[in-house]
């Protein structure tokens, strides 16, 4: 049985690697074509073709994380269907490999891919994405998210602050900072705008070229506005550079620990963390989908077909993998809009495909 297990694992690893390389090459081509629109743009150091290619290469781990469950399904279906077509799996069955032993063999294979998916998504991909963004920031001049930048919220004593940072600079600075201060009644107490700023020591921001407007009210009919223009100003805050960078990056590009810490910051300041909570639980459940995929591929070894039928089954595997990816995204968007339970939203696609795979296993393998 150890020899049979090694044969199935070796064949599956090579098939999954072949499919993964093919998909990654396709994504590399499309990403490079899309990135060419930035080549030649003016910036601190200019953005050249070599920078675009390096940026696309550093984006590959993120694609690998997204593709692994799909390629595991396609590669495993191909191997199991090929073993069935050549009657090798029939010989394995006569040698004592029953359905449950075959499932354990594939679950061991899926467990290895679970570890690989988790390592890529939680360690390699976040680091490569940060390096890729650093390249773009260094050569194009800034890191921003849409037209409004990053919005954060913080509470200090009985006052609350809404903070907007338009962009980050290559050297770790901030551009176009706006700070809105609200008193205990929720009324606007002051507005501060700075052309730039840096993360100082002791949990403070060092702002430059500052314009501050304080709204003072004495009684019901008396109010005045005090204006302050200063070259520098220090603003005490607990908002760190990682929090600002996290709000500028997509949540699916963050590590699980960073997501958890950012969710705690949002909760402590009364901000909605639904989107980040869904992404956190997706990162928990997504690697486990590799186990679902190998179980879904097992019934293909028990099908009987003549020569030339593998292509159709592999195509079915491609469609199943794409449908899982689409269903995962649909549940994420729907859960965010409908305010569903984050863990259930993230786990639902895996649960649905687990039931489908177990149903197919019971019908094709155990009953037939």
N, C-alpha and C positions, 0 to 999 in steps of 0.2 A: 504493500500500500504506500510505503514511503516513496518508492520509485514512481508510482502513478501520480502521487501528489506533486512530486517535483516536476514531472512532465507537464501537468496541467498548469502549475504556477509559472513555469518557464515560458510555455507557449502564450499564456495570457499576458505576462509582463511584456514580451516582445510585441504582441499585437496591440496592447494599449499604448506602448511607447511609439509604435509606428503611426497609429491614428492620432495621437497627441501631437507628434511632430508635424503631421500634415495639417492639422487645424491651426497650430501655432504659426506655420509658414503662411497660411492664408490670412490670419489676423495681422501678421507682420506686414504683409503687402498692403492691406487696406489701411492700416494705421499710418504707414509711411506715406501713402498717397494723401491721406488727410493732413498729415503733418507738413507736407510740402508747402501749404499755404502760408506757413510762418517763415519759411526760408527767405532770407533777404530783408526781413523786417529790421528796422533800426532799433538799436538798444545799446546798453552799456558796452557790450563786446560784439554785438552782431550775432545773428542766428544763421548758421550755415548748414549745409546738407549733412555734414558729419555730426553736428549737434542733433539734428532731427533723427538720424539713424540711431544715435546713442540713446535718445529719449525713447524711441520705439522699442529698442532692445531692453531697456530697463522696465518697460511696461509689460513684458512677456510674463513675468511671474503672476501678475494679476489675472491675465488671461488663462494661465495654467490652472490657477485656483478655481476659476469659473468652469473650466472645461473638464477637469478631472473626472467628476461623476459621469459626465456624458461619454467621455472616451473609455472609461472603465466599462460602461454598458456595451458600447459598440465593439470594443476589443474582445470582451468576454463572450458576447453573442457569436462573433466570428469564430472563435476558437471552439466553443461548444458545438456549433453547427458543423464545423469542419470535422471534428472528431466523430460526430454522428454520421456524417456523409461517408467517411472512410471506414465506418464500422469499428473504429478504434474504441469508441465509447461502449459499444456493445460487448467488446472483449473485456473492457474494464468491469462491466456489470457482471459478466459471467465469472470474473475473478474475485467477486465478493464486494464490489463497490455498490452498496445500496443507495437509495435516494438520500437518506439522512447523512450518510458518510460523504456523499457527493456535496451535499449542502455545507457540511462542516469544512470540507476542502475549499469551497469557494468563499465561505465566510472568513477563513484564515487569510485568503488572498485579499478579500475586501478590507479586512482589518489593517493590512499593510498599507493599502491605499488611503484609509482613514487617517492614519498617522501622517502619511505624506501630504495629504490635503490640508490637515491642520497645521503642519509645519510651514507649508508654503503660504497659507492664508494668514497665519498669525505672526510669522517672523520674517520670511523672505520677501513677500509681496509688500508689506508696509515699508520696509527699508528701501526696497528698489523704487517704490513710488516716491518716497521722499527725495531720493537721489535724482530721480527724473524731474521732479518739480524744481529742485535746486538748479538743475541745468537750465531749465526754461527761465527761472527767475534771474539767473546770472547773466543770461544772454539777451533776454527780452526786457528785463528791468523790474518786474513785479509779479507777485502772486496774488491773484484776486479771484473772487467767486461771483460772477455776474456783475451787474451794474452797481449793486449796493454794498458789496463786500461782506464782512462778518458782523453779525449783531450778537451781542452778549448782554447779560443782565447780572447785576450784583446787588446785594443788600449790605448796608453798613449801618449798624444801630437802627434808628427808626427811619432812615432814608434809603431809597433805592435808586439805582443807576441803570440807565440803558446806554450801552456803549457800541459805537459803530466804528470799525476799522476798515477803510476802503481797500487797502492792499498792504502786503509785506514786501520789503526790499531784500536784495540778495544778502546784505550784511546783518539781517535780523531786525531791522528797524520797521517802523509802521508809517504809513502815509495817510493823510486826510482823516484825522481822528475827530469824532464828535462824541461828547459825553453829556447826557441829559440827566439831571438830578431831580428827583421827586421827593417831596416831603411826606410826613406820616399820613396826610390827608389825600395823597395822590396828586397834588398840584405841582406844576413845574416850578422848581426853586431856582435852577440855574442851567445855563447851557454853555458848554465849553467846546471850542473848536481849536484844533492845533494842526498845523501843516504837516508835522512829523513828530515822531516820538520813538523812545527806546525803552526796553525793559531794564529798569534799574535794579539796584541791590535792595534787599529788605522789602520786597513786595511793593514796589512803587514804579510808576511810569514817569520818565523824564520827557516832558513835552516841550516843544520848541515852536516859536511863532504863534503864541496863544492869544485867542480872543475869547473873553469870558463875559457873559451877561448874567447878573444875579437879579432875580425878581423878588422884591421886598414889598410886603403889604403890612400897613399899620392901620388897623381898623377895617371897616367895610368900604370906605370911600377913598382911602389914601393908599397909594401904591407908587412905587418908583422902580426904575431899572438902573442898576450900577454896572458900568462897563469897565472892563480891565483889559488892557493890551500889554502883554509881557513877552520878552524874548524867550524866557524859559519858565517852566512851572512844573512842580513835582506833585503828582496825584497818587495818593496811597490807594492800593487795590490788591486784591488777592487773585486777580485774573492773570494767569501766567502766559508765557509765550506758547506753550503746548496747547492751551485752551483756545487761543486765537488761531493757531494753525489748524486745530481740529475743526473749528467752525468754518474754515476756508476749504477744507478737504471733504471729499465725499465720505459718509460714514462707512461705506463698504471697503474703503481703503485704509481703515484704521485697525490696529490690533485690538484683540478682545479686552485686554487690560485697560488700554487707553479709552475704549468705548465705555467701559464700566465706570472709570473715574470721571469721564465727561458727563455721563448720565447722573452721577451723584451731584456734580456741580449744578446741572440744570435743575434737578429736584430741589436742592437746597435754596435755590433762588427763585423758585416758583415758576419755572419755565417748562413748557411741554417737551417731554423727552420721548414721545411715542415713536417717532421715526428712528431714533437711536436705539431704543429698547428693542424694536423689531429687528434691527440690524444686528444687535448684540445676540439675540436668540438665534438668528439665522446663522451667525458664525459658530454657535454652539452645535446646531443640528446639521448644518450643511455637510461637514465631513462624514457624518454618519450615513449620508445618502449613498455613499459608495457601497455599503453593506446591502442597501435596498437594490442597487443596480446589479450586483452579482447574483442575488437571489432571483431577480427578474430574468436574468440570462440563463439560469439553470434549465428551465423547461425546454429550451431550444435543443438541448442534447438528447431529448427523448422524442423528438419529431423524426418522422421517417419521410425522406424525400429523395428524389433522384438527382443526378448530376446537374449542376447549374442553378440549383435552388438557393444557394448561399447568398447571392446578391440580393434577393428579395428580403431575406431575413435581416441582413445587415442594414438594408434600407429601412426596414421596420424599426430596427434599433436606433437608427439616426433620428427617425421621427419621434420615437419614444423619448429619447434624450432631449430633443428640442422642446417637446411638449412639457417635460419636467422643468426645464429652464424657464419657459414661458409661464408655467403655472406658479413657479416660485416667485417670479417678479409680479405677477398679477395679484397674488395673495399679499405681497408686501405693500403694493400700492393701495389695495382695497382695505387692508388692515389699518393703514395710516389714515385713510379717509373716513372709514367707519368707526375708528377708535376701538378695534377689536383687541382682545387680549394679545400682548406681544408674543408670548411663548407659543400660544396656540396658532397664531398667524404664521410664525416661522416653522412650526412643526407640521402644519396641515399638509403641504405637498408631500413630505416624506411619509406621513401616515397613509395618505391616499395611495401612493405607489407601493407602500409595504403591503397594503391589503390586496392590491392588484397582483403583486408578485406572489404572495402566499396563495391567492386564489388560483393563479395559473399553475403554481407548483402542485396544489392539491388536485386540480382537475387533470392536468396532463401527466403528472408523475405518479401520484398515489392511486388515483382512480383508474387510469388507463394503463 
